[in-house]
Amino acid sequence: MKAVVCETLGGPEVLVVRDLPDPPPPGPGEVQVRILARGAQYVDVLQVAGTYQTKPEMPFIPGGEAAGEIVAVGADVTAFKPGDRVMSRHSGGAFKTLGNTKASHCDPLPAALTLEEGAVFRGAYATAYYALVQKGRMKPGEWVLIHGAAGGIGVSAIQIAKLYGARVIATASTAEKRDACLALGADHAIAYRGGFRDQVKELTGGKGVDIVYDPIGAEVFDESMRCLNWGARLLILGFLGGAPALAKTNHLLIKGAEAIGVWIGGLGMNEPEVAEANMQILLGLAAEGKLKPAISHRFPLEQASACLQAIIDRAVIGKAVLVG
C-alpha cells in the first residue's frame, strides 16, 4: 500500500510518500477498508508539527477520517460485507490506501453523499451538532455568531444552526469566504478583522448574540465577550488565532453567560453512546439531503504536503480532501 508518513516533525514539507506492507487480514471486530478519499484538517497540521495535544509515536501516518470500500471483514463482523461503501475512522492514520479499523468505527455511506463528502463528514458535523445543540442548547430564533465560518467546522455549524431554526451571523476573513457563507445559508456575513462588535449589535437590535461558536480564540474571543445577550453561551472550540484567551469573568457575571469548552474527542472517550447516537442523527439528516459538506480543494494522496499547506494558508473553504 501507499502511505503518507511523518518521519520528522515540522511543516507539511516533511511528509513523505512510502510503499509499505499491506496490513494483515482484519482481526475480530475489525474490517479492512480500501481507502479512496481522506479528509484533511488543521489537527493534521498540528500533529505533523508536534504541537497538538495528543502526540502519536514517530513515525506516523496522519489523518483520522476517510471513506472507501470494505475489502475484508473479521470472522465475527456481521454489520458489513466486502463491497460495502463506508465512512471510517482510522486511529492508525488515514493517509494511506488500505487500512484496518474497528467495525464500530465505520458507518454506511449515505447514498446522498459522494465518497469525498463522506470522508469529511464525521468530524465536522459531529463537532457542530454537539457544540450547538447539546452544549449550546440552541433554540429556534436565537442569534448564533459563528467565527471561522468558511472553515470545515464553520460550514457545518452554519448548516446545523439554520436547520434547527437559528439566525446566523458568520464571520470570515475575505469577501470570497463571506459570499460562500451566505450561499451556504448564513443570514449575515461580516469581517472580523478590525472589529465586529458594532455590526453584531446592530444586526441583533442591540441585544447581542445568544451563542458564540469560536474556534479562533485570542482577540476574537475577547471581542465576542462584548457581543453577548443575557444568558448567552460562548462555545470554545479551539485556538486558531494563537494562544488561548482569558475569559473575563466580570462580563460573564453581568450577562449571566457561560463559557463552555467543546472537545469532540472528549465526548467520544467519555460518552461514546452519546457520540454514536449523535452520528446516527446526523447520518439520517445527510441521507435526507439536509446536510452536505462543502469541498473547495481536492489533491491526490501524493500531494498531501500541498493539501496541508492550503489549510495553513487558509485557502480552503469548507474542507480539503485527498483522493486516490
KELUMRO-769367 format. One record per residue (C-alpha): residue number from 1; residue in one letter; chain; x, y, z. Coordinates in pm, whole numbers, plus 50000, padded with zeros to 5 digits. Example, Ala and Ser with C-alpha at 12.3 -4.5 7.8 and 13.67 -1.06 7.14 Angstrom:
> 1  a  A  51230  49550  50780 $
> 2  s  A  51367  49894  50714 $
//
This chain:
> 1  m  A  50000  50000  50000 $
> 2  k  A  50097  50363  49961 $
> 3  a  A  50103  50586  50268 $
> 4  v  A  50193  50942  50359 $
> 5  v  A  50434  50926  50653 $
> 6  c  A  50558  51184  50901 $
> 7  e  A  50913  51078  50991 $
> 8  t  A  51029  51409  51138 $
> 9  l  A  50824  51689  51289 $
> 10  g  A  50783  52018  51107 $
> 11  g  A  50582  52183  50834 $
> 12  p  A  50389  51996  50563 $
> 13  e  A  50708  51963  50358 $
> 14  v  A  50837  51693  50596 $
> 15  l  A  50574  51444  50476 $
> 16  v  A  50696  51165  50251 $
> 17  v  A  50516  50901  50044 $
> 18  r  A  50622  50543  50115 $
> 19  d  A  50537  50197  49984 $
> 20  l  A  50454  49997  50296 $
> 21  p  A  50347  49636  50354 $
> 22  d  A  49973  49581  50336 $
> 23  p  A  49805  49541  50676 $
> 24  p  A  49728  49186  50792 $
> 25  p  A  49378  49041  50749 $
> 26  p  A  49129  49210  50982 $
> 27  g  A  49101  49056  51327 $
> 28  p  A  48792  49005  51546 $
> 29  g  A  48565  49308  51532 $
> 30  e  A  48768  49466  51251 $
> 31  v  A  48721  49546  50885 $
> 32  q  A  48972  49627  50614 $
> 33  v  A  48894  49931  50401 $
> 34  r  A  49033  50027  50062 $
> 35  i  A  49059  50398  50134 $
> 36  l  A  48960  50612  49836 $
> 37  a  A  48917  50957  49998 $
> 38  r  A  49057  51115  50314 $
> 39  g  A  48962  51431  50498 $
> 40  a  A  49245  51669  50584 $
> 41  q  A  49210  51915  50868 $
> 42  y  A  49403  52154  51090 $
> 43  v  A  49452  51881  51350 $
> 44  d  A  49674  51704  51095 $
> 45  v  A  49882  52020  51056 $
> 46  l  A  49930  52042  51433 $
> 47  q  A  50019  51674  51472 $
> 48  v  A  50279  51692  51195 $
> 49  a  A  50426  51998  51367 $
> 50  g  A  50424  51821  51704 $
> 51  t  A  50207  52089  51867 $
> 52  y  A  49877  51903  51906 $
> 53  q  A  49754  51797  52250 $
> 54  t  A  49798  51428  52161 $
> 55  k  A  50126  51318  52001 $
> 56  p  A  50148  50993  51803 $
> 57  e  A  50464  50786  51821 $
> 58  m  A  50710  50861  51542 $
> 59  p  A  50698  50780  51259 $
> 60  f  A  50324  50802  51200 $
> 61  i  A  50064  50828  50925 $
> 62  p  A  49844  51140  50961 $
> 63  g  A  49471  51156  50904 $
> 64  g  A  49172  51049  51108 $
> 65  e  A  48870  51014  50882 $
> 66  a  A  48816  50858  50543 $
> 67  a  A  48575  50683  50309 $
> 68  g  A  48615  50381  50089 $
> 69  e  A  48513  50024  50020 $
> 70  i  A  48535  49728  50255 $
> 71  v  A  48756  49452  50114 $
> 72  a  A  48756  49208  50407 $
> 73  v  A  48585  49161  50744 $
> 74  g  A  48680  48983  51064 $
> 75  a  A  48518  48649  51142 $
> 76  d  A  48265  48793  51387 $
> 77  v  A  48165  49104  51186 $
> 78  t  A  47805  49087  51062 $
> 79  a  A  47719  49455  51003 $
> 80  f  A  47938  49485  50691 $
> 81  k  A  48049  49276  50398 $
> 82  p  A  48308  49317  50122 $
> 83  g  A  48195  49574  49868 $
> 84  d  A  48013  49798  50117 $
> 85  r  A  48094  50170  50087 $
> 86  v  A  48165  50319  50426 $
> 87  m  A  48278  50625  50615 $
> 88  s  A  48558  50519  50850 $
> 89  r  A  48776  50645  51133 $
> 90  h  A  49140  50537  51148 $
> 91  s  A  49338  50590  51467 $
> 92  g  A  49641  50444  51286 $
> 93  g  A  49623  50713  51018 $
> 94  a  A  49402  50756  50713 $
> 95  f  A  49655  50900  50466 $
> 96  k  A  49707  50560  50304 $
> 97  t  A  49536  50331  50053 $
> 98  l  A  49447  50035  50277 $
> 99  g  A  49362  50030  50645 $
> 100  n  A  49218  49815  50920 $
> 101  t  A  48980  49965  51171 $
> 102  k  A  48713  49856  51415 $
> 103  a  A  48378  49782  51254 $
> 104  s  A  48227  50012  51518 $
> 105  h  A  48434  50296  51368 $
> 106  c  A  48253  50262  51034 $
> 107  d  A  47916  50377  50910 $
> 108  p  A  47745  50300  50579 $
> 109  l  A  47795  50584  50333 $
> 110  p  A  47457  50754  50276 $
> 111  a  A  47355  50738  49911 $
> 112  a  A  47316  51118  49912 $
> 113  l  A  47690  51165  49979 $
> 114  t  A  47985  51102  49750 $
> 115  l  A  48293  50924  49882 $
> 116  e  A  48472  51259  49905 $
> 117  e  A  48186  51410  50106 $
> 118  g  A  48174  51105  50330 $
> 119  a  A  48545  51138  50400 $
> 120  v  A  48497  51485  50552 $
> 121  f  A  48155  51443  50713 $
> 122  r  A  48203  51282  51052 $
> 123  g  A  48432  51516  51243 $
> 124  a  A  48289  51847  51124 $
> 125  y  A  47922  51766  51169 $
> 126  a  A  47971  51577  51495 $
> 127  t  A  48151  51883  51632 $
> 128  a  A  47889  52134  51519 $
> 129  y  A  47595  51926  51641 $
> 130  y  A  47750  51854  51981 $
> 131  a  A  47853  52218  52025 $
> 132  l  A  47535  52394  51917 $
> 133  v  A  47255  52153  52001 $
> 134  q  A  47389  51991  52317 $
> 135  k  A  47647  52218  52479 $
> 136  g  A  47494  52539  52345 $
> 137  r  A  47129  52435  52396 $
> 138  m  A  47040  52626  52080 $
> 139  k  A  46674  52725  52035 $
> 140  p  A  46484  52833  51724 $
> 141  g  A  46509  53206  51665 $
> 142  e  A  46828  53255  51864 $
> 143  w  A  47120  53451  51721 $
> 144  v  A  47437  53248  51664 $
> 145  l  A  47771  53414  51587 $
> 146  i  A  47995  53167  51402 $
> 147  h  A  48363  53256  51373 $
> 148  g  A  48583  53098  51108 $
> 149  a  A  48257  53022  50935 $
> 150  a  A  48411  52931  50599 $
> 151  g  A  48623  52657  50758 $
> 152  g  A  48531  52291  50793 $
> 153  i  A  48360  52311  51131 $
> 154  g  A  48226  52656  51043 $
> 155  v  A  48036  52541  50735 $
> 156  s  A  47885  52252  50929 $
> 157  a  A  47784  52493  51207 $
> 158  i  A  47604  52720  50958 $
> 159  q  A  47407  52425  50824 $
> 160  i  A  47322  52282  51167 $
> 161  a  A  47220  52621  51306 $
> 162  k  A  46990  52700  51014 $
> 163  l  A  46843  52350  51015 $
> 164  y  A  46745  52398  51381 $
> 165  g  A  46592  52740  51323 $
> 166  a  A  46862  52978  51446 $
> 167  r  A  46968  53307  51289 $
> 168  v  A  47331  53308  51184 $
> 169  i  A  47594  53581  51170 $
> 170  a  A  47904  53436  51005 $
> 171  t  A  48249  53590  51025 $
> 172  a  A  48520  53525  50767 $
> 173  s  A  48841  53693  50656 $
> 174  t  A  48773  53761  50285 $
> 175  a  A  48485  53871  50066 $
> 176  e  A  48502  53539  49881 $
> 177  k  A  48461  53345  50204 $
> 178  r  A  48180  53570  50324 $
> 179  d  A  47996  53519  49995 $
> 180  a  A  48039  53144  50042 $
> 181  c  A  47890  53166  50392 $
> 182  l  A  47585  53348  50258 $
> 183  a  A  47546  53089  49981 $
> 184  l  A  47559  52816  50245 $
> 185  g  A  47272  52970  50438 $
> 186  a  A  47410  53232  50679 $
> 187  d  A  47175  53527  50731 $
> 188  h  A  47464  53772  50751 $
> 189  a  A  47838  53752  50683 $
> 190  i  A  48081  54008  50821 $
> 191  a  A  48457  54061  50854 $
> 192  y  A  48612  54005  51195 $
> 193  r  A  48945  54179  51147 $
> 194  g  A  48930  54536  51266 $
> 195  g  A  48638  54470  51497 $
> 196  f  A  48289  54327  51469 $
> 197  r  A  48110  54423  51791 $
> 198  d  A  47922  54720  51649 $
> 199  q  A  47800  54522  51348 $
> 200  v  A  47681  54234  51566 $
> 201  k  A  47497  54473  51798 $
> 202  e  A  47329  54648  51504 $
> 203  l  A  47223  54321  51340 $
> 204  t  A  47072  54192  51666 $
> 205  g  A  46886  54510  51751 $
> 206  g  A  47131  54600  52024 $
> 207  k  A  47081  54279  52223 $
> 208  g  A  47381  54075  52115 $
> 209  v  A  47400  53707  52028 $
> 210  d  A  47277  53408  52224 $
> 211  i  A  47557  53173  52116 $
> 212  v  A  47915  53235  52005 $
> 213  y  A  48083  52946  51820 $
> 214  d  A  48454  53020  51846 $
> 215  p  A  48737  52805  51707 $
> 216  i  A  48972  53105  51688 $
> 217  g  A  49021  53246  52039 $
> 218  a  A  49269  53526  52110 $
> 219  e  A  49131  53874  52039 $
> 220  v  A  48828  53728  51859 $
> 221  f  A  48724  53566  52186 $
> 222  d  A  48784  53891  52375 $
> 223  e  A  48560  54093  52143 $
> 224  s  A  48298  53817  52138 $
> 225  m  A  48263  53866  52514 $
> 226  r  A  48126  54213  52433 $
> 227  c  A  47867  54076  52190 $
> 228  l  A  47668  53863  52434 $
> 229  n  A  47296  53876  52503 $
> 230  w  A  47168  53794  52850 $
> 231  g  A  47213  53422  52921 $
> 232  a  A  47445  53369  52624 $
> 233  r  A  47666  53065  52577 $
> 234  l  A  48022  53116  52446 $
> 235  l  A  48144  52789  52295 $
> 236  i  A  48522  52739  52295 $
> 237  l  A  48629  52504  52015 $
> 238  g  A  48995  52589  51962 $
> 239  f  A  49267  52848  51932 $
> 240  l  A  49342  52900  51564 $
> 241  g  A  49417  53266  51639 $
> 242  g  A  49709  53186  51869 $
> 243  a  A  49729  53149  52244 $
> 244  p  A  49416  53064  52446 $
> 245  a  A  49220  53368  52558 $
> 246  l  A  49138  53455  52917 $
> 247  a  A  48765  53475  52987 $
> 248  k  A  48677  53791  53176 $
> 249  t  A  48451  53663  53448 $
> 250  n  A  48301  54007  53511 $
> 251  h  A  48149  54001  53161 $
> 252  l  A  48011  53652  53219 $
> 253  l  A  47862  53761  53551 $
> 254  i  A  47697  54076  53417 $
> 255  k  A  47545  53890  53122 $
> 256  g  A  47452  53574  53316 $
> 257  a  A  47655  53399  53048 $
> 258  e  A  47855  53077  53023 $
> 259  a  A  48193  52993  52867 $
> 260  i  A  48178  52627  52763 $
> 261  g  A  48457  52406  52637 $
> 262  v  A  48375  52179  52343 $
> 263  w  A  48608  51887  52263 $
> 264  i  A  48453  51628  52034 $
> 265  g  A  48733  51381  52111 $
> 266  g  A  48646  51401  52478 $
> 267  l  A  48283  51317  52403 $
> 268  g  A  48389  51001  52218 $
> 269  m  A  48615  50892  52504 $
> 270  n  A  48382  50972  52793 $
> 271  e  A  48033  50932  52646 $
> 272  p  A  48068  50701  52345 $
> 273  e  A  47699  50614  52347 $
> 274  v  A  47609  50984  52308 $
> 275  a  A  47863  51027  52029 $
> 276  e  A  47719  50726  51844 $
> 277  a  A  47358  50843  51888 $
> 278  n  A  47457  51187  51756 $
> 279  m  A  47618  51032  51449 $
> 280  q  A  47307  50831  51368 $
> 281  i  A  47100  51151  51379 $
> 282  l  A  47348  51326  51150 $
> 283  l  A  47363  51036  50905 $
> 284  g  A  46984  51042  50886 $
> 285  l  A  46989  51413  50805 $
> 286  a  A  47257  51356  50541 $
> 287  a  A  47052  51075  50386 $
> 288  e  A  46762  51320  50357 $
> 289  g  A  46987  51570  50177 $
> 290  k  A  46970  51820  50465 $
> 291  l  A  47345  51821  50538 $
> 292  k  A  47611  51830  50269 $
> 293  p  A  47981  51913  50312 $
> 294  a  A  48144  52187  50108 $
> 295  i  A  48476  52085  49950 $
> 296  s  A  48690  52351  49783 $
> 297  h  A  49020  52164  49740 $
> 298  r  A  49100  51816  49614 $
> 299  f  A  49452  51673  49597 $
> 300  p  A  49591  51334  49503 $
> 301  l  A  49729  51140  49800 $
> 302  e  A  50084  51205  49683 $
> 303  q  A  50027  51580  49728 $
> 304  a  A  49939  51566  50098 $
> 305  s  A  50201  51832  50172 $
> 306  a  A  50031  52076  49933 $
> 307  c  A  49695  51992  50087 $
> 308  l  A  49808  52075  50440 $
> 309  q  A  49978  52391  50315 $
> 310  a  A  49646  52506  50164 $
> 311  i  A  49489  52460  50507 $
> 312  i  A  49767  52660  50672 $
> 313  d  A  49726  52936  50411 $
> 314  r  A  49351  52945  50486 $
> 315  a  A  49278  52896  50118 $
> 316  v  A  49024  52623  50188 $
> 317  i  A  48651  52695  50202 $
> 318  g  A  48480  52411  50382 $
> 319  k  A  48705  52108  50358 $
> 320  a  A  49005  51971  50169 $
> 321  v  A  49021  51608  50065 $
> 322  l  A  49294  51368  49948 $
> 323  v  A  49176  51131  49678 $
> 324  g  A  49311  50823  49502 $
//
